[in-house]
């Protein structure tokens, strides 16, 4: 930390605030901005929606890998230098995403972008905190928290406007001017820490083996989740081999971190009951938050016929309710309300979000989703900080960085799993529902005969001959069955989120509700991102 006498003031502090919060928002925008553009990207690059979802998943995987390493890398390179490197990586990879001429090139570019982006979010808050006196850091934390909520909201809206009026590469190109300005402002206004200025400081050793095991385990597992349904799971040789590699990579990573003389993450902190129980709940929250944000834009565009802009604005109630509730949760916890109270409330609202969203029908409008998104926003506000609080109960100050790294990693990993599972589950449930719907279509059914006749007559009135009109009527019926099958599949996905949250409820009873003291709260705030 910097001496309070040397803290930036006035214009310099304002620039640091704008730079760090803008960089964090830019990273968070890119988490969600692609969701509303998946249909356009898949059509332009000649891929299915299911394959194109790798554009979202690759970014999430990179975040999962890099987030627990950011503290280590900042000590290795120096925080300011690492921050600048991350901005440059993010900016250059954004350009490569826009230039991608194939799905594979786009996925690789998005992975690299996630490497840079994960560091932006993790490092920005530390830089912001160091620009304020300890007494004013709660205000800095509040500003940063608003940015965290604002980013995912702006993403779908901005993505929708761009896709509707321009072309999808622009959703990546808009990062370039921001990245250039952020780099220049960082060079000019953000100061190095005292540790960075010390040329004789001890640099940590890079554990390439641990990084390799983590990347192998997470990457292979993600591929299995994404492609398992399409490739017939373990009947496919590739899926079988990658499943074995995923298990090996994750087990080896855990063993490496437990036995290495200088581990990147001190996994022994997981013996703390509060930490592993809260991390299971955090994983469930990541699964629900990212999974629902992935489903919603695809559902309203692909099935209900709304524009990307409409899909983006459909997520606004969630963000507004979260921004409104976060200060209330913060003040209540400060006054002594146990965090577990808000965890219970948050889970209840998320269960309500999943259940009410599963009641979607083909003729609903966006107003139907207003209250479901409000439930999601309140749930997010009630779970974000309280679960970090619960994770830190019982940890020593030395153990907190590893505990927070694991919490952040599992939240992102839960999100990556959520997207992959939703994608697989949609394909599986669609086939079930389509088979069921087709089995109920009887050639002798008077209603079916009447519907086909009406469609055929309408086609003939448009000048189509009787043979083509008959084919048209059957194609129209097939499209109706397809639409209804996907609608029911997406409804099942929302219900799966509900069931996932319900199954995680027992872990709440393992949490202790001890209130953290002010010193611990400040430590959590400084380390949490």
N, C-alpha and C positions, 0 to 999 in steps of 0.2 A: 504494500500500500504506500501511497505517496504521502509525504508530510503535508498537513493541512495548510501550511504557509505557502506551499508551492502548487496548490491546486489551481487549475485554470478558472478564470472568472469571466463574466460578461460575454463578449462576442465569441471568445475561444470556447467557453463552456457550451454555449448555444450550438456552435458548429459540431462539437463532439456529440451532443444529444441528438442532433438531426442526423449525423452520419451513422451513429451506431443503431439508432432505432430504424432508420431507413434501410440499412443493410439487413437487419433482422426481418423487417417487413418484406423486403425483396425476396429473401430466402423462403419465407412462409407463403408468399404469393405463389411461388413456383411449385410448392407442394400441391396446391389445389387448382392452379390456373389451367392445367392440362385436362382436368376431369371433363370440362364442358366441351373440349375440343377433340375428344377421342373419336367421335363419329367422323368428323372431317379428316382427321389424320389417317384413320383406317381406310377411308375412301380414297384419299389422295395417294397413299402408299400401297394400296392394294392388299390390305391385311384385314383380318377379322377384328372385331372389338375385343375379343378375348386375347388375341396376340398383342394388340395395341396397348392393352392394360399394362404390359411390361414397361411401357414408357413411365408409368406412375410407379410401378414396383421397383424398377432399377434405381430410381431416385431414393426411395425409401430404404432399400438395402444399403446403399452408400451411406445414408444418414446413420443407420444402425451401426455400421462398422466404424465410422469416424467419430461419432459423438463421445464414446468412452475414451477415445485417444486424444481429444483436443487439449486437455490439461497437460498431458505428457508432451505433445508436440509444441505447445506454447512454451514450455520450459526448455525444450530442446533448441528451438530456433529463436526464441525471444517472442514475446506476445505481439508486439507491433509488427515485426517482420512476418510472423505467421499469419496475422490478420490480413496484411497486404497480399501475401501469396494466395490466401484463400479467395480474396476478392477477385484477383486476376484469374485464378482457375475458374471461378464461377462465371466471370464475364466472357472469357474465351470459349468456354464450353457452351455458353448460351448462344454464341454465334454459330458454333458447330451444330447445335440442335436445329437452328433455323435453316442451315445449309443441307441438312440430312436429305439424301435422295433415296434412302431405303430405311426400312424399319430397324434393321440391325444397327445401322450407323446412328440412328436417333437414340436407340436404347443405350448404346455405349456412351454417347455424348451426355445423356441424362445421368448415367452413373457417375461420370467425371464431375458433372455439375453438382450432384449430391455430395461428393467429397468436399468440394469447396463450400457448398451451402451449409452443410452441417457445422462446419467450423465457424461460419459467420454468426449463426445463432448462439453457439456456445461461448464465443469470445466477446461478442458485443456487450453483454451485460456486465462482464468484469471490467471492461474499459469504461463503461458508463458509470459504474459504481465508484471507480477510482477518481472520477471528476467531481465527486461530491463529498462534503464532510459527512461523518457517520450519522449525525442528527438528521441530515437531509436525504439519506439513502432510501428511506421508505418512499419518498416522493419519486425518486428515480426509478425505484422498483415498480411503482404504480404506472409511470409513463411507459416503461418497458412492457408491463403486463397488458396495457391497452394495445400496444403494437402487436403483441402476440395474438390477441383476439382479432385485431383488425386485418392482419395479413391474410389469413385463410378466408375472410369474408370478401376482401377486395379481389382475390384471385379468381373465383368463378364469375364475378360480375365483369371484371376487366376482360377475362377470357371470352365471355359471351359476346361482349360488344365487339371485340376484335374479330372473332370468328364470323359474326353476322355481317360485319361491314368491310372486312379486309380479308386476310388469309392467315392460316394458323401459324406460319413461321414468325409472324410479328409478335406472338406471345413470348417468344424467346429474345427477339431483337430488342425489345423495349428495355431489357436489362443492361444493354451495352452502354448507353449514355450514363445511366445511374452508376454502373461499375467504374467507369472512367472517373467520374466526379468523386465517387467515394474513395478511390485510390489516391487521388490528388489531395483531398481533404485530410486523409489519414496521414499522408506524408508530411503535411504542413502543420496540423494541429494536434494530432494524438501523440502524446509523449511516451517515451520508453519508461518502463518501471525501473526502480533502483536495481533490481536483480539483473535486468537486461544490460544495464550500464556497466556492470561488473565484468571485466574481461576474464577474470579468473573463476567465474562461477562454475560450479560442478554441473555438467550436463548429463542427463539420464541416458542410459544405453537403450538403443532401439531393439525391441524384442520382435525381430522379423518372424520368428517362429510362431509366437503367439498371434501376431497379426494374420499370418498365413492360415493358421488353424481356424481363426474366427471367420475369415473371408470364405474359406472352404466350406465350413459348416453351414453358415447362413446362406451363402449363395446356392449351394446344392439343395438345401431344404426348400428354398424359395422356388427353385425350378420344379421340384417334385410337386409342390402345392399348385403351381401354375399349370403344369402340363399333365399331371396325373390323370385327371378325368378324361382329357382328350386322347391320351395314349394308353388307356386301359390299365392304369396303375402298374402293379407289380408283374403283370403279364408282359410288359414292355421292358426289354433289356436295359435301355438307357435309364429309365425310371428306377429300376432295381439297383443298378450300380450307383447312381447318384444318391439314393437313399442310404446306402451303406457308407458312402463318402461323407454324407451329411452327419450321420451318427458318429463316425470316426472323428470328423473335424471338431464337432462340438464337445465330445468327450475329451479329445486331446487338448482343446483350448482350456477346459476347466482344469485338467491335470497340470497343464503348463503353468497356469496362473497360480495354482496352489503350491507348486514346487519351485518356481523360478526364484532366484535370490532377489531380483528387483522386478516384481510383476507390474504390468501396466494397471491392472485392477486387482485389488486385494479381495479375492472372492471369499476369504474366510469371514468377512462381515456378514455373509448370508446365513451364518449360524444364528444371527439375531432374529428371533421370531417375528418381531414387528416388521423387519425389513423384508423378509421373504413373503410374508403374508400380504403386506401392502403392495409389493411388486407383482404378485399374482393379480391383485385388484387393478393395479396400474396397467398390466398387460391387457386385461379385459376392457379397460377404458380405451386404450389405444385401438383395440380390435373394433369396438363399437364406433368410436369417433371417425376413424379413417374409413372403415367399412361402409358406414352410412353415407358419408360424403361422397364416396365412390359410386354407390348405388343410385343416389338421388338424381344427379344430372343425367345419367344414362337412361333411367326410367322415364323421366318427364320428356326427354327428347325422343328416345327410341320408340316408346309405347304411346305416350300421351300427345306427341306431336308438338311440343313447345320448342321455342328457339333457344339457342345457347344463352342469349341474354336473359330470357325468362327464367331459365334454369339457375343462372347466377343470382338473380334477384330473389329467387325462391329460398336462398340460404340466408338472406339478410335478417329475418326474425331471430334466427339462432344467435347471430353475433350481437345484435342489439340487446337481447335478453341476457347474454353472458356478460357484456360490458356493464349492464345495469346491476347485475347480481354480484360481480366480483368485489366491489368495494364493501358491499354489505357483509359478505362472507369474511373479508379481511378484518373489518371492524369487530364483528362478532367473535372471531377467534382471538383477537387481541384482548377483548373484554373477558375472556375466560370460557366461552362456549367450546365444549370438547369437539375436536375435529371429526370424531366418529359420527356425530350428529349430521354433519354435512355430507359425509360419505354415504350414510343411509339415504338422505334426501336425494343426493346425486344419482345413486343407483335406482331409486324409485322413479325419478324423472326419465332416466335413460330407458328403463323398462317400459314406461308409458310411451316414450318416443317410438320404440320398436314395435310395440303392439298396435298403436293407432296407425302407424304408417303401413302396417301389414293389411289394413282394411281398405286399401286403395282399390278403386274400380275404374273401368275404362272411361267413364264419363265425368270423373272428378276434375276440378280446376285447381289452380295453384292455391286458392284460399283454403282448400282441404289440408294442405301441408303447413299452414301457418302455425297452428298450435302444436303440431308434431315437431316443428323446428324450434319453437319456443321451449318445449320440453328438453330438446337436445341442448340448447344454449344454457338453460338453468342447470342441467346435469353437468355440463362442462365446467361451469363456474363453481359448482359445489364440490367438484372432485379434484381439480388441478392442484391447488395449494394444499388442501387438507391431506391428500395422500402423500405429498412430499413431507409434510409435517409428521405424519404417522411413520413414514419410512425412517426418519431420523431419530425417533424416540429410542433412547438406549445406546446410541452410537457415541463414541468419543469424538472430539474434534479431529483427531488423526484419521478416524475411520470414515468421516463424512464425505470427503471427495469421492471415495470408491463407492459408497452407498448411493450418492446422488448420480454418479455415472451409470451405475446399474439400473437405477430407476428410470433415467432418461432413455437408456438403451432399450429397456423392456417396453417402454411406452411406444417407441418407434418400431420395435420388432412386432409388437402387438398390432400396430397399424399395417405393417407389411403383410402380416399373416391375414389380417382382416380383408385386405384387398384381394389377396390370392384366394382365400377361402370363398369370398363372395363370388368371385369370378368362376370358380369351379362349381360351386353350389348352384349358380344360375343355370349352367349348362346341364347339370345333372337333373335338376328339378324341371327344367323345360321339357326334356325328353319324357319324363314321367307324366307331366300334365298333357303334353301333346298326345301321347298314346292313349291317355284316359279320355281326352276330348274326342279323338277320332273314333274310339270304340263306341261312343254314344251317338255317332252319326249313322242313322239307319236310312237306307235308300227309300224305304216305305214310309218314313216319317212325313206326315202332311206339312208340318212347319218347314222342314228342310226343302221339300218339293216346291212349296210356295216361294221360299226365299230365292232358290235357284232360278225359278221362273221369272220373278221380278227383276233379278239382276240381268238375266238374259234379255228380257223385254227392253230394259233400259239401254242395253248395248245395241240392240237392233234399232232402236229409235235414234241412236247416234250414227247410224249408217253402217254398222258392222253386220256382216252376213251371219246367217243362223249358226253355221258351224263354228265360226270364230267366237260368236256370242256365247255359245255353250261352253267353249274352252275358257272364255273370260269369266263366266259365272263360277266355274270350278276353281279357277285361280284366285278369284275374290274370296271364295269360301276358305281356301287354303291360307290366304293371308290373314283372314279373321281368326282362324285357329292358331296360327303362329303368334299373332299379337296377344291373344288371350293366354296362350301357353307361357309366353315371356312375362306377362303381367302377373300371373300366378306365381311364377318362379321368383320374381323380384319381391313379391309379397312374402314368400317363404324366407327370403334372405333377411328381411326385417324381423320376421318372427325368430329366425336363428339368432340374431343379435339379442333379442329378448331372452331367449333360453340361455345364451351364453352368460348374460349378466345374472340371471337367476342362479345358475350353477356356481357362480363365483361368490354368492352371498355368504355361504358358511365361513369363508375366510375372514369376514368382518369380525366374527366372534373371537378371532385369535389376536386382534389388535388391542394394544393397551392405549388408554386415552390420556396418558400423562401429558400435561401441557408443557411445552418447551419453554425454557427461560429466554430472556431477551437476547443474551449472547448467542445462544444456539439458533434462535430465529434469524439473527443477523448473519450467522455463518451459512445457514441454509440459503438465504436470499443471495449471498455473494457467490455461492457455488452452484446454485440450482440450474443455471443455464450455461 
